[in-house]
Amino acid sequence: MSYLEKINTPKDLKRLNVFELSKLATEIRLFLIEKISHTGGHLASNLGVVELTLALHYVFNCPIDKFIWDVGHQSYVHKILTGRKNKFDSLRQYHGMSGFPKTHESIYDCFDVGHSSTSISAALGFCISRDLNNEKYSVISIIGDGSMTGGLAYEALNNAGKKNTNIIVILNDNQMSISENVGALSKHLSDLRSQPLYLNTKEDINNMLEKIPLVGDNLKKLIGKTKGSIKYFIYPNIIFEQLGFKYIGPIDGHNIEKLIQVLSSSKKMSGPILIHVKTIKGKGYEKAENAPTKFHGTEAFDIDTGLALQTKIWDSYSDVFGKTILKLATENKKIIAITAAMPNGVGLSQFKEKYPKRVIDVGIAEEHAVTFAAGIAKNNFIPVVAIYSSFLQRAYDQILHDVCIQNLHVIFAIDRSGIVGSDGETHQGLFDISFLSHIPNMTIMAPKNKFEMISMIEFAVDYSGPIAIRYPRGSASRILRQFNEKIILGKSEIINSGEKFVLVSFGSMADEMLEVFTKFKNENINPGFINARFAKPIDKETIVELNKYDYVFTAEENVKSGGFSQNLSASAKELNLPIKNLFAFALPDEFVEQGTRPELLLKYKMDPENIYCRIKKIMSGDNKND
């Protein structure tokens, strides 16, 4: 029987010796590579934390002691050790095991996560409430160096250092986030890595001194008084010490024996402690070590070649954005692209290669990205902020306060809008219309296909105020290519002037509504079909056109509350042209679980067949549940 087969709870782990733990680490890596090659998932980050996770569970007593994983995409090993290894065939699948810690999934997960830089704040919350309850347990935040580029992490460090409670922060330093790390912190950590002089713990110093005959004890007393001075002589600017943390490291994150020693010592220490652990992202699988960005979040792949099993056929919307903005930037030197640690993910790789000074990666710092863009716009440049929809939520205040109040020309390229899929609730882009549309001066567009996407980017560059283009993950649609009218502010595109009822699609739902339209046409029924284009503003001409019909059916990939259909209804009322029979196909006002887009559209009855059947019922006079 393998070591992995024997491990069902962390208690089983504690029966092993260091040699056996090393063997287990090898088995876990093989297990991860095999399982993720079938399901897809976050491979490189998990291969890098195998020994660290083993050491944590070996030393601490989870779930009494609390482990809070920043972002959480490196929690697979934790899941293996806490009774979930038999669920890995369902990883990130519809109704399957989440790729992130989930409190409803296991008592060993104490906090739901999914976004970056949150773990120290959450851990400090546990610590303060623990102290108020006079409880005794350890709280450990595990955060990557990429997540440390987020300002929230420093707000938490500053607060924790001042509170002086018992908290352990483990900085998992693999010199990588999703893309290459940027900023002063990255350089600071690089400096720390290159300095082998700093002895890691008080125990290290004591053990060394005890070996010196006759004078060892006296030196121990002296060094106890001067340890801080020596440390600052070696490292005059350890940022973590300045914030009130005892700094330990850097430690080899793949040396289990050393990790156990350091964690055991830290468990006995008081006050805030930061342990700097060096790891290799993708360790144990050469292809992931050589291409950690590619294997950060991977689809199913062939283990021998490392190649994805599904061949990409068409450009994604991210590709279309990247190619178009590069072309426009070649013609217009005022265009500057901004990304928050994801130049590859949002399609800016070629732009960055050709114009490195005009693509600025600010790290995982969406709030800074937006206000930074506002400053650029104020100086008569054209900043294009490319961020995933679920991450742009973090910069709401900056969009409102720093961009829209000043009515600045900042372009928001909102990638991954709508249903994203396997990453689940924290990553679904279902709220951007709602949180943007009620901000004065903001304009919101969404393309029906690749060609309209290009036209909208061109329109946005020539615009004069805050403007957002939202578009989905995946291959860019090529439907209705023959319809490509010029983009005019607020105006919809009429695909078909029909009778009695009209189908109105916004953005990515055009494919589904086209199928519905075709079903009716095949029955010799002639509905209207309109591509809305704008969620804000919606002009009078569009509303007058809609009022020609007895029934209006809209479809959007956003929650219903505050979405396109509600904006449409509100605009119509303001113009004293209320739409009497308006029915919206939108996501419910809830957090949407993981699953493929077709699976989730079917669940919420937004697939073409369900939309078609519902419209038929309504047209026959059955308006229940609408």
FENURDA-V922613 format. One record per run of one state. SS is the DSSP state (H for helix, E for strand, L for the rest). FROM is the first residue (numbers start at 1). LEN is the number of residues. If there is no record, write none. Layout:
{{SS & FROM & LEN} {SS & FROM & LEN}}
//
This chain:
{{L & 1 & 2} {H & 3 & 4} {L & 7 & 3} {H & 10 & 4} {L & 14 & 4} {H & 18 & 22} {L & 40 & 1} {E & 41 & 1} {L & 42 & 2} {H & 44 & 4} {L & 48 & 2} {H & 50 & 10} {L & 60 & 6} {E & 66 & 4} {L & 70 & 6} {H & 76 & 15} {L & 91 & 28} {H & 119 & 14} {L & 133 & 6} {E & 139 & 6} {L & 145 & 2} {H & 147 & 3} {L & 150 & 1} {H & 151 & 13} {L & 164 & 3} {E & 167 & 7} {L & 174 & 2} {E & 176 & 1} {L & 177 & 3} {E & 180 & 1} {L & 181 & 3} {H & 184 & 10} {L & 194 & 8} {H & 202 & 9} {L & 211 & 5} {H & 216 & 19} {L & 235 & 4} {H & 239 & 4} {L & 243 & 3} {E & 246 & 7} {L & 253 & 3} {H & 256 & 13} {L & 269 & 3} {E & 272 & 7} {L & 279 & 7} {H & 286 & 5} {L & 291 & 7} {E & 298 & 1} {L & 299 & 2} {E & 301 & 1} {L & 302 & 6} {E & 308 & 1} {L & 309 & 7} {E & 316 & 1} {H & 317 & 15} {L & 332 & 3} {E & 335 & 5} {L & 340 & 9} {H & 349 & 6} {L & 355 & 1} {H & 356 & 3} {E & 359 & 3} {L & 362 & 4} {H & 366 & 13} {L & 379 & 3} {E & 382 & 7} {H & 389 & 16} {L & 405 & 5} {E & 410 & 6} {L & 416 & 2} {E & 418 & 1} {L & 419 & 10} {E & 429 & 1} {L & 430 & 2} {H & 432 & 6} {L & 438 & 5} {E & 443 & 4} {L & 447 & 3} {H & 450 & 13} {L & 463 & 4} {E & 467 & 4} {L & 471 & 4} {E & 475 & 1} {L & 476 & 17} {E & 493 & 4} {L & 497 & 4} {E & 501 & 5} {L & 506 & 1} {H & 507 & 16} {L & 523 & 5} {E & 528 & 4} {L & 532 & 2} {E & 534 & 3} {L & 537 & 3} {H & 540 & 7} {L & 547 & 4} {E & 551 & 9} {L & 560 & 4} {H & 564 & 11} {L & 575 & 7} {E & 582 & 6} {L & 588 & 9} {H & 597 & 7} {L & 604 & 4} {H & 608 & 12} {L & 620 & 7}}
//
